[in-house]
């Protein structure tokens, strides 16, 4: 495997982990809403608040 391919694969894995983290956050707030602990608007606002600060490599938005 070339250096380029190795770096590319590593970057893909980082992005995949970040996307999975974002999905997990969305699922968490969706479950809170479904259980009646918070209303839909609160779930959306809280998820947006967290995801808006989500970054990978300290600079890049997810």
N, C-alpha and C positions, 0 to 999 in steps of 0.2 A: 504494500500500500504506500502510495506517495505521501509526502509531507502535506501536500494540498488536500488530498483525500482524508488524511487523518484529522487535519484542522477542520475541514468541512463537517466531518462526522461528529467531532466534538461540539461544534457550534449547533448542529442539528439536535444533539442530545440536550444541550443547555436550553434551547428554545422549547423543546418538547417538555422538559421538566417544568419550565415556567408556565406553559400553557396548561399543563395538568394541575399546577397549583392554582391558577386562576379558575379553572373549572371547579375545583374542589371548594373554593370560596363561594362561587355561585350556587353550588349544590347545598352548601351549608345554610345559606340564607334562604334558599328556596324551601328547605326542610323546616326552618323556623317559621316561615310563613304558612306552610301547609299544616303545621301542628297548631297554629293559632297563637303562637307566642308573640308574633309581630304581624303587622298588616303588610300587604304587598308593597305599599309605598315605602314603608320603613325598610323592608328587605332590599328593595332596589337602591334606596339612598345609601344604606350601609355598605352594600356590595360595591356601589360606584365609588364611595369614599375610599374603601380599601384598594380597589383595583386602579384607581386614578394615580395612586402612588407606587404601584407595582412596577418594578424595573428589573432588568437583567443587565449584568455588567455595569451596574451603577449609573448608566446613562440612557439606556434604551427602553422605551415603552414596550409593554407586552402587547 
